[in-house]
Amino acid sequence: MDIPANSTLLEISIAAVMSPNSANAHSGPLVQSLLSVNASNTLLLTAHVMVERRKPDSFFKEYLATLPEKFDLPFLWSPEELEELRGTKLMQSVLVQKQAAEEEFKMLSPVLEQHAAELPEGVNSNELYLWALGAVLSRSFMVAVGKTPVPILIPGADIFNVDVEGAALDLEAEDSVVRVQSQQGYKAGDQIFLGAGKQGNVNLMAMQGFALPYNPNDSVNLYVSLPKNDPFTEMRRSIMSYAGINPEMGYPIGRGGKLDQSLLQALRISTLQPSEFDKYKMVTAEDTYVSLENEMAAFRQVINACQQFLASFATTGEEDDKLLMDPEGVQRRKAWALVYRRGEKAIYSEVLQTISNRWGLYLFDGLAMGK
């Protein structure tokens, strides 16, 4: 049957939701001890899942039984599997995530030991902790409680696949229900996705274990370098400060390779010749440049950065495409890594193409840069 727009696709009682609040209701003393050591909401929910997983008569038993035995989050990958992410911006995020997970278990373990008498056997297990954390990170939804984002697990809602656009989650506190609402109409046989919102693949991979091909929200960061041995570095910093530019910040570049105006301004300032310092107002104005030489120097910084990033990968984009088209198939985690890193490489390649196009327009058509 067809489904019209703004239809309720799923409705779940808040009583069935696993949250830090339900953790307190079912394991109050444990939660209070965790709060006393400043445990995060994610750790509270993870501990809740661990305890309920081991309870033979858990209220959440049927829901927990539907969860997979393994999760594909990169922080759970083997060192060999992580090699597939070498050279990506995701790799550093995963290493930070792994370290944070280890630190949180060090916080959790003694608290579980303290409450061992009131907890089911086998709760204080690193293996169980990693499984529960994988469930929380990949299956939870974030809701705002005041100004604080809080993770919750919603039975049924986590069976939807995710896409850039799709149905929306709606928490109705007054009705004590959680609803999944359609944002559009569907024909019989259509797959219904939950909308991922403005999430790039780096977040989807780290938090849910998958990447979307051709994700329009993908981005990479480019940084502007100011050499310490340059005697004019402080002058450049002063000009940047005048223009409201922070040289330490990263500039996100999205799909399509469009260069942000503030990035171009920072690059122009970083490559100004001392004889051009008096033209700094031209650099900081919209859609202007100082000289052909300065513009080329600014572009060269971007070209060098993109080429270095592309060279840091073990494979080229074309080689990744061939692997993804292998008729014998690719192991699932490797496939996600391929899709993810292919997206990063595409952005660097698109930036190089953007620079080539802009330079050609200037040289051959006399068009002003930035238009």
C-alpha positions as CSV (number, residue, x, y, z in Angstrom):
1,M,0.0,0.0,0.0
2,D,1.1,3.6,-0.6
3,I,2.1,5.8,2.4
4,P,1.2,9.5,2.2
5,A,3.6,12.2,3.5
6,N,3.5,13.1,7.2
7,S,2.3,9.6,8.2
8,T,3.3,7.8,11.4
9,L,5.5,4.9,10.4
10,L,6.3,3.7,13.9
11,E,5.2,4.5,17.5
12,I,7.0,3.3,20.6
13,S,6.2,4.0,24.2
14,I,8.9,5.9,26.1
15,A,8.7,3.2,28.7
16,A,10.3,0.8,26.2
17,V,13.2,3.2,25.5
18,M,16.6,2.5,27.0
19,S,18.2,5.7,28.3
20,P,20.2,7.1,31.2
21,N,16.8,7.7,32.8
22,S,15.8,4.0,32.5
23,A,19.2,3.0,33.7
24,N,18.6,4.9,36.9
25,A,15.1,3.3,37.3
26,H,16.5,-0.3,36.9
27,S,20.0,0.1,38.4
28,G,19.8,3.2,40.6
29,P,22.8,2.5,43.0
30,L,25.1,1.7,40.0
31,V,24.1,4.9,38.2
32,Q,24.6,7.1,41.3
33,S,28.1,5.7,41.7
34,L,28.9,6.3,38.0
35,L,27.6,9.9,38.3
36,S,29.8,10.4,41.3
37,V,32.9,9.8,39.1
38,N,31.5,12.1,36.3
39,A,30.5,9.3,33.9
40,S,29.2,10.5,30.6
41,N,25.6,9.8,29.4
42,T,27.1,7.4,26.8
43,L,28.8,5.4,29.6
44,L,25.7,5.4,31.7
45,L,23.7,3.9,28.8
46,T,26.5,1.5,28.0
47,A,26.6,0.2,31.6
48,H,22.8,-0.1,31.4
49,V,23.0,-2.3,28.3
50,M,25.7,-4.4,29.9
51,V,23.6,-5.1,33.0
52,E,20.4,-5.8,31.1
53,R,22.2,-8.1,28.7
54,R,23.2,-10.3,31.6
55,K,19.8,-10.3,33.4
56,P,17.8,-13.4,32.5
57,D,14.6,-11.6,33.3
58,S,15.4,-8.2,31.9
59,F,12.5,-6.0,30.9
60,F,14.6,-5.2,27.7
61,K,15.5,-8.9,27.0
62,E,13.5,-9.2,23.8
63,Y,14.9,-5.9,22.3
64,L,18.5,-6.8,23.3
65,A,18.1,-10.2,21.6
66,T,17.5,-8.4,18.3
67,L,20.9,-6.7,18.3
68,P,23.7,-8.2,16.3
69,E,26.6,-10.1,18.0
70,K,29.2,-7.9,16.2
71,F,29.3,-4.3,15.1
72,D,31.3,-2.8,12.3
73,L,32.4,0.4,14.0
74,P,36.1,1.0,13.1
75,F,37.3,1.3,16.7
76,L,36.4,-2.4,17.0
77,W,38.4,-3.3,13.8
78,S,41.6,-5.3,14.0
79,P,44.9,-3.5,13.2
80,E,44.9,-5.2,9.8
81,E,41.4,-3.9,9.0
82,L,42.3,-0.4,10.2
83,E,45.1,-0.3,7.6
84,E,42.4,0.2,5.0
85,L,41.8,3.6,6.6
86,R,45.5,4.7,6.5
87,G,45.9,8.2,5.2
88,T,42.3,9.2,5.9
89,K,41.1,11.9,8.4
90,L,38.9,9.1,9.9
91,M,42.0,7.2,11.0
92,Q,42.9,9.8,13.7
93,S,39.3,10.0,14.9
94,V,39.2,6.2,15.3
95,L,42.5,6.2,17.3
96,V,41.1,8.9,19.6
97,Q,37.8,6.9,19.9
98,K,39.7,3.7,20.9
99,Q,41.7,5.5,23.6
100,A,38.5,7.1,25.0
101,A,36.8,3.7,25.1
102,E,39.8,2.3,27.0
103,E,39.7,5.2,29.5
104,E,36.0,4.9,30.1
105,F,36.3,1.1,30.8
106,K,39.0,1.9,33.4
107,M,36.4,4.2,35.0
108,L,33.6,1.7,34.8
109,S,35.3,-1.5,35.9
110,P,35.9,-0.6,39.5
111,V,32.4,0.7,39.9
112,L,31.0,-2.6,38.5
113,E,33.3,-4.4,41.0
114,Q,31.9,-2.2,43.8
115,H,28.3,-3.3,43.0
116,A,29.1,-6.9,42.0
117,A,26.8,-8.3,44.7
118,E,23.7,-6.6,43.2
119,L,24.6,-7.2,39.6
120,P,24.3,-10.4,37.4
121,E,27.4,-12.5,36.9
122,G,29.8,-11.7,34.1
123,V,28.9,-8.0,33.8
124,N,32.4,-6.7,34.5
125,S,33.8,-7.9,31.2
126,N,35.8,-5.9,28.6
127,E,34.3,-8.0,25.8
128,L,30.7,-7.2,27.0
129,Y,31.6,-3.5,27.4
130,L,32.9,-3.2,23.8
131,W,29.8,-5.0,22.5
132,A,27.5,-2.7,24.6
133,L,29.4,0.4,23.5
134,G,29.2,-0.7,19.9
135,A,25.4,-1.0,20.4
136,V,25.1,2.4,22.0
137,L,27.2,4.2,19.4
138,S,25.7,2.6,16.3
139,R,22.0,2.2,17.4
140,S,21.3,5.2,19.7
141,F,19.6,8.4,18.8
142,M,20.6,11.7,20.3
143,V,17.8,13.8,22.0
144,A,18.2,17.1,23.7
145,V,17.5,17.3,27.4
146,G,17.8,21.0,28.1
147,K,21.0,21.8,26.3
148,T,22.6,18.4,26.8
149,P,22.5,15.8,24.0
150,V,21.5,12.4,25.5
151,P,21.7,9.0,23.7
152,I,18.7,6.7,23.8
153,L,18.0,3.3,22.3
154,I,14.6,3.0,20.6
155,P,13.4,-0.6,19.8
156,G,12.2,-0.8,16.2
157,A,13.5,2.6,15.1
158,D,17.0,1.2,14.7
159,I,15.9,-1.3,12.0
160,F,15.6,1.5,9.4
161,N,18.5,1.9,7.0
162,V,19.9,5.4,6.8
163,D,20.3,7.8,3.9
164,V,21.0,11.5,3.3
165,E,17.3,12.2,3.4
166,G,14.4,10.2,4.8
167,A,11.9,9.9,7.6
168,A,12.4,11.8,10.9
169,L,12.4,10.8,14.5
170,D,10.0,12.7,16.7
171,L,10.0,12.5,20.5
172,E,6.6,13.5,22.0
173,A,7.2,14.0,25.8
174,E,3.6,14.9,26.4
175,D,2.3,11.8,24.8
176,S,5.1,9.7,26.2
177,V,5.9,8.2,22.8
178,V,8.6,8.2,20.2
179,R,7.4,8.4,16.6
180,V,9.0,7.9,13.2
181,Q,7.3,10.3,10.8
182,S,7.4,10.2,7.0
183,Q,8.6,13.4,5.4
184,Q,7.4,12.4,1.9
185,G,5.0,10.0,0.3
186,Y,6.0,6.4,-0.6
187,K,4.8,4.0,-3.2
188,A,4.2,0.3,-2.3
189,G,7.6,-1.5,-2.4
190,D,9.7,1.6,-1.8
191,Q,12.4,1.3,0.9
192,I,11.9,3.8,3.8
193,F,15.1,5.4,5.2
194,L,15.7,7.4,8.2
195,G,17.3,10.8,7.3
196,A,21.0,11.1,8.4
197,G,20.8,14.9,8.4
198,K,24.0,16.9,7.6
199,Q,26.4,14.0,8.5
200,G,29.5,13.4,6.5
201,N,30.9,9.9,6.2
202,V,33.6,10.5,8.8
203,N,30.8,10.7,11.4
204,L,28.7,7.9,9.9
205,M,31.7,5.6,9.9
206,A,32.9,6.4,13.4
207,M,29.4,6.3,15.0
208,Q,27.5,3.8,12.9
209,G,30.0,1.8,10.9
210,F,29.0,2.6,7.4
211,A,29.5,5.2,4.7
212,L,27.1,6.6,2.1
213,P,28.4,6.6,-1.5
214,Y,28.5,10.1,-2.9
215,N,27.6,11.7,0.4
216,P,27.0,15.4,-0.3
217,N,27.9,16.2,3.3
218,D,31.4,14.8,3.1
219,S,34.3,17.3,3.7
220,V,38.0,17.5,4.4
221,N,39.9,20.2,6.3
222,L,42.7,22.2,4.7
223,Y,45.1,24.3,6.8
224,V,47.1,27.4,6.0
225,S,50.8,27.1,7.0
226,L,52.8,30.0,8.4
227,P,56.5,29.0,8.5
228,K,58.1,29.8,11.8
229,N,61.4,30.8,10.1
230,D,59.7,33.4,8.0
231,P,60.7,36.9,9.4
232,F,57.4,38.3,8.2
233,T,55.2,35.7,10.0
234,E,54.1,38.2,12.7
235,M,53.2,40.7,10.0
236,R,51.1,38.1,8.2
237,R,49.4,37.2,11.5
238,S,48.5,40.9,12.1
239,I,47.0,41.1,8.6
240,M,45.0,37.9,9.2
241,S,43.8,39.3,12.6
242,Y,42.7,42.5,10.8
243,A,40.7,40.3,8.4
244,G,39.2,38.3,11.2
245,I,41.1,35.1,10.1
246,N,42.4,32.6,12.6
247,P,45.4,30.9,11.0
248,E,45.2,27.9,13.3
249,M,41.7,26.9,12.1
250,G,41.0,24.2,9.5
251,Y,38.9,25.2,6.5
252,P,36.3,22.6,5.5
253,I,36.1,21.7,1.8
254,G,33.0,19.8,0.7
255,R,32.0,17.8,-2.4
256,G,32.5,19.8,-5.6
257,G,35.8,21.2,-4.3
258,K,34.6,24.8,-3.8
259,L,37.2,26.9,-2.1
260,D,35.8,29.0,0.8
261,Q,36.6,32.8,0.4
262,S,38.2,33.0,3.9
263,L,40.5,30.1,2.9
264,L,41.6,32.0,-0.2
265,Q,42.1,35.2,1.8
266,A,44.3,33.3,4.3
267,L,46.3,31.7,1.5
268,R,46.9,35.0,-0.2
269,I,48.1,36.6,3.0
270,S,50.4,33.6,3.8
271,T,52.1,34.0,0.4
272,L,52.3,37.8,0.1
273,Q,55.6,39.2,-0.9
274,P,56.9,41.9,1.6
275,S,56.6,44.4,-1.2
276,E,52.8,43.6,-1.3
277,F,52.1,44.1,2.4
278,D,50.7,47.6,1.7
279,K,48.0,45.9,-0.5
280,Y,46.6,43.9,2.4
281,K,43.1,45.6,2.0
282,M,42.9,44.1,-1.5
283,V,43.6,40.7,0.0
284,T,40.8,41.0,2.6
285,A,38.2,42.3,0.2
286,E,35.7,39.9,-1.4
287,D,36.6,38.4,-4.8
288,T,39.8,40.3,-5.2
289,Y,43.4,39.3,-5.5
290,V,46.8,41.1,-5.3
291,S,48.7,39.8,-8.3
292,L,48.9,36.8,-10.7
293,E,52.0,35.7,-8.9
294,N,50.4,35.8,-5.4
295,E,47.3,34.0,-6.7
296,M,49.4,31.2,-8.2
297,A,51.4,30.9,-5.0
298,A,48.2,30.6,-3.0
299,F,46.9,28.0,-5.4
300,R,50.2,26.1,-5.3
301,Q,49.8,25.6,-1.5
302,V,46.4,24.0,-2.1
303,I,47.7,21.9,-4.9
304,N,50.7,20.7,-2.9
305,A,48.4,19.8,0.1
306,C,45.9,17.9,-2.0
307,Q,48.7,16.0,-3.8
308,Q,50.3,15.1,-0.5
309,F,47.1,13.8,0.9
310,L,46.4,11.7,-2.2
311,A,50.0,10.4,-2.1
312,S,49.5,9.2,1.5
313,F,46.9,6.6,0.4
314,A,48.1,3.2,-0.5
315,T,45.8,3.1,-3.5
316,T,44.5,5.5,-6.1
317,G,40.8,6.3,-6.6
318,E,40.8,4.3,-9.8
319,E,42.2,1.3,-7.9
320,D,39.5,1.6,-5.3
321,D,36.9,1.7,-8.0
322,K,38.2,-1.6,-9.4
323,L,38.2,-3.2,-6.0
324,L,34.6,-2.1,-5.3
325,M,33.6,-3.6,-8.7
326,D,35.3,-6.9,-8.0
327,P,32.7,-9.6,-9.1
328,E,33.8,-11.9,-6.3
329,G,32.9,-9.2,-3.8
330,V,34.8,-7.5,-1.0
331,Q,34.7,-8.3,2.7
332,R,32.2,-5.9,4.4
333,R,34.5,-3.8,6.5
334,K,37.0,-3.4,3.7
335,A,34.1,-2.4,1.4
336,W,33.0,0.4,3.9
337,A,36.7,1.5,4.1
338,L,36.8,1.7,0.3
339,V,33.6,3.7,0.1
340,Y,34.8,6.0,2.8
341,R,38.3,6.7,1.5
342,R,37.0,7.0,-2.1
343,G,34.9,9.9,-0.9
344,E,37.9,11.7,0.6
345,K,40.0,11.2,-2.5
346,A,37.2,12.5,-4.6
347,I,37.2,15.8,-2.7
348,Y,40.9,16.3,-3.1
349,S,40.6,15.6,-6.9
350,E,37.7,18.0,-7.1
351,V,39.7,20.7,-5.4
352,L,42.5,20.2,-8.0
353,Q,40.0,20.4,-10.8
354,T,38.4,23.6,-9.3
355,I,41.8,25.3,-9.2
356,S,42.5,24.3,-12.8
357,N,39.2,25.7,-13.9
358,R,39.6,29.0,-11.9
359,W,43.1,29.4,-13.3
360,G,42.0,28.8,-16.8
361,L,39.1,31.3,-16.5
362,Y,41.6,34.0,-15.3
363,L,44.2,33.4,-18.0
364,F,41.9,32.9,-21.0
365,D,38.7,34.8,-20.2
366,G,40.0,37.5,-17.9
367,L,37.4,36.7,-15.3
368,A,38.1,37.8,-11.7
369,M,39.0,35.1,-9.3
370,G,36.3,33.9,-6.9
371,K,33.4,34.6,-9.3
